[in-house]
Amino acid sequence: MKKIIFALSVFIFIYACTKKPVYPEARFDGADVRIVLNELKEKTPVFFTFHAGDKGINYFVVKVNGSVESYFDACAKCYPQKAGYRLEGGRVVCRACDVHYGLEDLKDGIGSCYPIKLPGRLQGETYVISRKDLLAGGRYF
């Protein structure tokens, strides 16, 4: 019995530590996700989850030098591990391999482990990401 309890405890611990993060949802109007610009702080990525059926598609939006960009929370190389990124010391760090990028360097997309670009556009005082573009990145999750 002790072996079963131990094995179950190990399984739960491993599952809890490897489960991909789930973030708050951004406002969705049925066609687009809309993020109010004044809710974004300079050089502070904000992570969101878009739910499509039973799949959660994680992404982040960041304002750098007045420009707003969005990325899937998925690494071009490590996405099969579904680990995503974390923010550490003003840099995004791949949870799978610990490669890190400065926020100013993300738009360059240089390296093997960079975040996958998610198209978005400014519309007045909001940053808009289409449902279609979010769903296109579903394969990474």
Buried (B, 14 or more C-beta within 10 A) or exposed (E): EEEEEEEEEEEEEEEEEEEBBEBEEBEBEEEBBBBEBEEBEEBBBBBBBBEEEEEBBBBBBBBBEEEBBBBBBBBBBBBEBBBBBBBEEEBBBBBBBEBBBEBEBBBEEEEEBBBBBBBBEEEEEBBBBBBEBBEBBBEBB
